[in-house]
Amino acid sequence: MPRCVFKLLWGTIQSGKGIFAYVLNLAKNGDRYWVFAHVTPRLDDRGNIVGYHSNRRVPERRAVQSVTGLY
């Protein structure tokens, strides 16, 4: 993941907001695969961040082709 995307993702979720991002993951066997992730902070009753949650889905092929050059 490019540093700028990594920084944007973490800066956004640490500010208490969610973000959608294309992520190039690395499997245990060394293969790489794309996901479209929705990452959100998990908050306690006082609004403090206590963790993070990510829902991932298979991205559209055209979208991956659009962002591949950035990665």
GROMACS elastic network, one bead per residue, 0.5 to 0.9 nm:
[ bonds ]
;  ai    aj funct       b0    kb
    1     4     6  0.83514   500
    1     5     6  0.66668   500
    1     6     6  0.63661   500
    1    23     6  0.66889   500
    1    24     6  0.64131   500
    1    25     6  0.83654   500
    1    70     6  0.86256   500
    1    71     6  0.60092   500
    2     5     6  0.54226   500
    2     6     6  0.62558   500
    2     7     6  0.86338   500
    2    70     6  0.70751   500
    2    71     6  0.58065   500
    3     7     6  0.59682   500
    3     8     6  0.84691   500
    4     7     6  0.51088   500
    4     8     6  0.60912   500
    4     9     6  0.85649   500
    5     8     6  0.50189   500
    5     9     6  0.60202   500
    5    10     6  0.86083   500
    5    21     6  0.82131   500
    6     9     6  0.51807   500
    6    10     6  0.62281   500
    6    11     6  0.84039   500
    7    10     6  0.53584   500
    7    11     6  0.58327   500
    7    12     6  0.83539   500
    8    11     6  0.51582   500
    8    12     6  0.59740   500
    8    13     6  0.86536   500
    9    12     6  0.53189   500
    9    13     6  0.63630   500
    9    14     6  0.85676   500
    9    18     6  0.86365   500
    9    19     6  0.67009   500
    9    20     6  0.83930   500
    9    21     6  0.76011   500
    9    39     6  0.81646   500
   10    13     6  0.53057   500
   10    14     6  0.58680   500
   10    15     6  0.84237   500
   11    14     6  0.52767   500
   11    15     6  0.62349   500
   11    16     6  0.89950   500
   12    15     6  0.52668   500
   12    16     6  0.68424   500
   12    17     6  0.56401   500
   12    18     6  0.66797   500
   12    19     6  0.67924   500
   12    40     6  0.89267   500
   13    16     6  0.51517   500
   13    18     6  0.55710   500
   13    19     6  0.70117   500
   13    39     6  0.72593   500
   13    40     6  0.60008   500
   13    41     6  0.56455   500
   13    52     6  0.80067   500
   14    17     6  0.72744   500
   14    41     6  0.71730   500
   14    49     6  0.76190   500
   15    18     6  0.88593   500
   15    41     6  0.86901   500
   16    40     6  0.76971   500
   16    41     6  0.59742   500
   16    42     6  0.84633   500
   16    43     6  0.82281   500
   16    47     6  0.85773   500
   16    48     6  0.85590   500
   16    49     6  0.72248   500
   17    39     6  0.88053   500
   17    40     6  0.64695   500
   17    41     6  0.68514   500
   18    38     6  0.70149   500
   18    39     6  0.55676   500
   18    41     6  0.66893   500
   19    37     6  0.80517   500
   19    38     6  0.56827   500
   19    39     6  0.54524   500
   19    40     6  0.66144   500
   20    36     6  0.70483   500
   20    37     6  0.55335   500
   20    39     6  0.63940   500
   20    40     6  0.89314   500
   21    35     6  0.83191   500
   21    36     6  0.58003   500
   21    37     6  0.53122   500
   21    38     6  0.65920   500
   21    39     6  0.79988   500
   22    34     6  0.69466   500
   22    35     6  0.58409   500
   22    37     6  0.61770   500
   22    59     6  0.76835   500
   22    63     6  0.86157   500
   22    64     6  0.76133   500
   22    67     6  0.77836   500
   23    33     6  0.82811   500
   23    34     6  0.56967   500
   23    35     6  0.53661   500
   23    36     6  0.62829   500
   23    37     6  0.68303   500
   24    32     6  0.64469   500
   24    33     6  0.56064   500
   24    35     6  0.65489   500
   24    36     6  0.89682   500
   24    71     6  0.79497   500
   25    31     6  0.83638   500
   25    32     6  0.54876   500
   25    33     6  0.52728   500
   25    34     6  0.60392   500
   25    35     6  0.73059   500
   26    29     6  0.81258   500
   26    30     6  0.60414   500
   26    31     6  0.58500   500
   26    33     6  0.65111   500
   26    34     6  0.88988   500
   27    30     6  0.52803   500
   27    31     6  0.52066   500
   27    32     6  0.60081   500
   27    33     6  0.74487   500
   28    31     6  0.73586   500
   29    32     6  0.89475   500
   34    57     6  0.89217   500
   34    58     6  0.70745   500
   34    59     6  0.69058   500
   34    64     6  0.74717   500
   35    56     6  0.59287   500
   35    57     6  0.56075   500
   35    58     6  0.51735   500
   35    59     6  0.56084   500
   35    64     6  0.89424   500
   36    55     6  0.83158   500
   36    56     6  0.55448   500
   36    57     6  0.52967   500
   36    58     6  0.60856   500
   36    59     6  0.51536   500
   36    60     6  0.86081   500
   37    54     6  0.62643   500
   37    55     6  0.56452   500
   37    57     6  0.65131   500
   37    58     6  0.88449   500
   37    59     6  0.88367   500
   38    53     6  0.81572   500
   38    54     6  0.54744   500
   38    55     6  0.52486   500
   38    56     6  0.63972   500
   38    57     6  0.87384   500
   39    52     6  0.70153   500
   39    53     6  0.56747   500
   39    55     6  0.66014   500
   39    56     6  0.85094   500
   40    51     6  0.87889   500
   40    52     6  0.57104   500
   40    53     6  0.53362   500
   40    54     6  0.64125   500
   40    55     6  0.87831   500
   41    49     6  0.61343   500
   41    50     6  0.75550   500
   41    51     6  0.59391   500
   41    53     6  0.62115   500
   41    54     6  0.88246   500
   42    47     6  0.87771   500
   42    48     6  0.82105   500
   42    49     6  0.56563   500
   42    50     6  0.56990   500
   42    52     6  0.51365   500
   42    53     6  0.66124   500
   43    46     6  0.75329   500
   43    47     6  0.51696   500
   43    48     6  0.52328   500
   43    50     6  0.55660   500
   43    51     6  0.71585   500
   43    52     6  0.85526   500
   44    47     6  0.53214   500
   44    48     6  0.54593   500
   44    49     6  0.65298   500
   44    50     6  0.63313   500
   45    48     6  0.74767   500
   46    49     6  0.89786   500
   47    50     6  0.89075   500
   49    52     6  0.78602   500
   56    59     6  0.88581   500
   58    61     6  0.89003   500
   59    62     6  0.84786   500
   59    63     6  0.68347   500
   59    64     6  0.67796   500
   60    63     6  0.53525   500
   60    64     6  0.65158   500
   60    65     6  0.88558   500
   61    64     6  0.52028   500
   61    65     6  0.62851   500
   61    66     6  0.87669   500
   62    65     6  0.50860   500
   62    66     6  0.63406   500
   63    66     6  0.50695   500
   63    67     6  0.65661   500
   63    68     6  0.86728   500
   64    67     6  0.53277   500
   64    68     6  0.58622   500
   65    68     6  0.53530   500
   65    69     6  0.78000   500
   66    69     6  0.71382   500
   66    70     6  0.85566   500
   67    70     6  0.55170   500
   67    71     6  0.69622   500
   68    71     6  0.53127   500
